[in-house]
Amino acid sequence: MNTNHASNPTVKSPRRPILSRWLVGILLGFVSLFLMFFLGESFGEPAMYIGVGVFALCAQLFLSRGHVAALRRDLPVILCLNFMLLLSMVLCFTLEHNNPGAHLTALVMAVVGLACSYAGAGLAQRIARNRTPVV
């Protein structure tokens, strides 16, 4: 029986401190808010969903790169990245009382942002595990 319990291998590149990743996540969340407004007003709602989804995936891939356990340990970074989208959803629900269309748009936007952020973290984890040598 093998009693050697080795921990998960890590990637050789050093990780950025968690506080700096939180700060970068919040700043990228502000950018996603402006991207949402620009795409929604210029090209319509479908382009807004696609653009913010692609942005969330790429931003989370950037924030979680090199982390072999990104899906388990990067939840605070994912929430920081999507903080502005979630805040705009809460504000829409509280301020727009009689507009169910706005509620649906805000809810779909928050779900798209969170889902694409989780997909970015999963992709970063997959890339990191493929690049990590087997011990």
C-alpha positions, -999 to 999 in steps of 0.1 A, spaced: 0 0 0 13 34 -9 15 57 21 31 86 3 5 114 3 20 142 -18 2 174 -21 -10 188 -54 19 199 -76 22 236 -81 32 256 -112 66 271 -111 55 307 -117 48 325 -84 12 336 -78 3 372 -72 -9 379 -36 -46 375 -30 -52 412 -22 -38 424 -55 -59 398 -73 -90 411 -54 -81 447 -63 -76 439 -100 -108 419 -100 -128 449 -87 -112 472 -112 -120 448 -140 -155 447 -126 -158 484 -132 -146 479 -167 -172 452 -173 -199 476 -161 -189 503 -187 -186 476 -213 -221 464 -205 -234 500 -209 -216 506 -241 -225 473 -258 -261 475 -246 -267 510 -258 -248 506 -291 -256 471 -303 -285 458 -282 -290 432 -255 -276 401 -273 -243 418 -280 -242 430 -244 -246 394 -231 -220 380 -254 -195 408 -248 -198 407 -210 -196 369 -210 -164 369 -231 -149 397 -210 -157 378 -178 -142 346 -191 -110 363 -203 -107 384 -171 -111 353 -148 -86 334 -170 -62 362 -165 -68 364 -127 -66 326 -121 -38 317 -145 -13 292 -131 -36 280 -103 -42 242 -102 -71 246 -78 -88 277 -92 -124 265 -90 -120 256 -53 -99 285 -41 -106 315 -63 -143 321 -53 -134 355 -36 -117 366 -68 -147 356 -89 -170 375 -66 -148 406 -68 -148 404 -106 -186 402 -106 -193 426 -78 -205 455 -100 -228 432 -121 -243 418 -89 -246 453 -74 -263 466 -105 -287 436 -104 -296 444 -68 -301 481 -76 -323 472 -105 -345 450 -84 -349 476 -57 -353 507 -79 -373 493 -108 -405 482 -91 -429 479 -121 -405 468 -149 -402 430 -151 -382 433 -183 -354 452 -165 -354 426 -138 -350 398 -163 -322 416 -181 -303 422 -149 -308 387 -137 -296 372 -170 -266 395 -170 -256 385 -135 -260 348 -144 -240 352 -176 -212 370 -158 -210 344 -130 -211 314 -154 -185 328 -177 -162 336 -147 -165 301 -134 -158 288 -169 -127 310 -170 -115 297 -136 -121 261 -149 -102 268 -180 -73 283 -161 -73 253 -138 -73 229 -168 -44 247 -184 -24 248 -152 -29 211 -146 -19 203 -182 13 223 -178 22 208 -144 46 179 -146 34 146 -132 52 136 -100 
